[in-house]
Amino acid sequence: MRHLFITVVLRDLRLAARRRIDALLPLVFFIVAVSLFPLGVGPEPQTLRVIAPGIVWVCALLATMLSVNSLYAGDHADGSLEQMLLAPTHPVALATAKAVAHWLITGLPLIGMSPLIGLLFDMSAPAMGALVLGLVLGTPILSLLGGLGAALTLGLRSAGMLLILIVLPLATPTLIFGAGAVGAIESGVSAAGHYSLLGALLIATALGVPWATAAALRISTE
Amino acid sequence: MGLTFYTFSSPPKFYALTGVLVPVCWAFAIVLTVIGLWIGFFVAPTDATQGEVYRVIFIHVPAAWMAMWLYLVMAFWAAIGWAFKARLASMVARATAPTGAIFAFLALWTGAFWGKPTWGTWWVWDARLTSTLILLFLYLGYIALVEAIDDPRRADQAGALLSIVGTVNVPIIYFSVKWWNTLHQGASVSLTAAPKMATTMLTAMLIMTLAFWAYSFAVIFTRARGIVLERERGTAWVNQLAGKGSRS
């Protein structure tokens, strides 16, 4: 199980390294989408500071969902997904490895970029810290849920839109607590409760969703 | 062959049984709706604080209940269909989704009608409203997913998985939305703080709930009959049925 897990993670990272532009697209999308909000809302720093955490979180959510679409699509198209599912190891290792690789390729750069976005929106240093910590706990949840959506919509005509429609309602608690942590810090309250709940969500998602993803992969490739 | 628990899991038997049940359900739905609305609109007293507007609850509350209940019903039959490879259970699950979505929409719609005169706004980001909206999105996601998959077997199983994941998530979503709401809004208007309900009001509401149940059975059975015919179109009994239909 460990062997397959590490192999798949390394393989996906290597594939991403060979298509650097493809791998960077979610990050570029994230930056462009975030930059559009001040143009739409207006340049008042007061307003922007209040809505910044929500904007960063919603854009991170959309960047994850748009990129997770191709998580299994390539392997499905060339048949290697079926071979991996035929392996004696339970597909839950594959599902976890894919989500981890996706998080390393898209989630981690998003987290790295978020303090810079915070500067654009004139966020205070503690608020930025809360944003980053929330994203560290929350983006793996998004990658895991996105993996489930990608497995369910594998090979369908309008898979991209469908995935977003399926996964967004499930991701609302993450969004609420992630953006809520920054709101709590900014209003002078401790954000410990938010982090605890995000951590609990992460543990529950990490334990449950790979099994559902594995089942979904079996359903989709039957 | 005796009558067992599994008798009506056979599509032809189900089709024959529901053919009898659907008109009965419709009759119940119509009669109960007339009685419930009559009590609600003419017998129940005017509310002391809200005036006549409160009468929307005779539609609104049963619709909200049905929206939540039908999601569980849908997930239950979808899971049974997946776990035991029971085709009919999966068909019933698929037939349930549109009715649940319509009830969720109806609850939101009537809630808006109630909110405008009472709260002065069509919509507030209240915990109940928001979680009902997300419930509607969950229904739409399920419907979109099963409709997008051409292979019925895969559609049933994928839908079952999604509805089970959704069921696990519904309480989490509800509590997170509730907490988010209290964090952001401070004191918000609460339905639970309303004064105790008069007995006639409660009677009307319960009768309307039964009416909605009967309506749900009628509509879900009708839709399931359509799905059964479509999926079983290659079988002898459907061809026989179609042949009879064209001759008579």
HADDOCK unambig.tbl for C-alpha pairs under 7 A between the chains (distance, minus, plus):
assign (segid A and resid 152 and name CA) (segid B and resid 158 and name CA) 6.19 0.50 0.50
assign (segid A and resid 156 and name CA) (segid B and resid 148 and name CA) 6.83 0.50 0.50
assign (segid A and resid 156 and name CA) (segid B and resid 149 and name CA) 6.75 0.50 0.50
assign (segid A and resid 162 and name CA) (segid B and resid 144 and name CA) 6.91 0.50 0.50
assign (segid A and resid 162 and name CA) (segid B and resid 145 and name CA) 6.73 0.50 0.50
assign (segid A and resid 165 and name CA) (segid B and resid 141 and name CA) 5.49 0.50 0.50
assign (segid A and resid 166 and name CA) (segid B and resid 138 and name CA) 6.96 0.50 0.50
assign (segid A and resid 166 and name CA) (segid B and resid 141 and name CA) 4.73 0.50 0.50
assign (segid A and resid 169 and name CA) (segid B and resid 134 and name CA) 5.90 0.50 0.50
assign (segid A and resid 169 and name CA) (segid B and resid 137 and name CA) 6.51 0.50 0.50
assign (segid A and resid 169 and name CA) (segid B and resid 138 and name CA) 6.41 0.50 0.50
assign (segid A and resid 170 and name CA) (segid B and resid 169 and name CA) 6.62 0.50 0.50
assign (segid A and resid 172 and name CA) (segid B and resid 173 and name CA) 6.78 0.50 0.50
assign (segid A and resid 173 and name CA) (segid B and resid 173 and name CA) 5.70 0.50 0.50
assign (segid A and resid 173 and name CA) (segid B and resid 176 and name CA) 5.50 0.50 0.50
assign (segid A and resid 176 and name CA) (segid B and resid 176 and name CA) 6.95 0.50 0.50
assign (segid A and resid 176 and name CA) (segid B and resid 180 and name CA) 6.40 0.50 0.50
assign (segid A and resid 216 and name CA) (segid B and resid 158 and name CA) 6.52 0.50 0.50
assign (segid A and resid 219 and name CA) (segid B and resid 154 and name CA) 5.99 0.50 0.50
assign (segid A and resid 219 and name CA) (segid B and resid 157 and name CA) 6.61 0.50 0.50
assign (segid A and resid 219 and name CA) (segid B and resid 158 and name CA) 6.63 0.50 0.50
assign (segid A and resid 220 and name CA) (segid B and resid 154 and name CA) 6.54 0.50 0.50
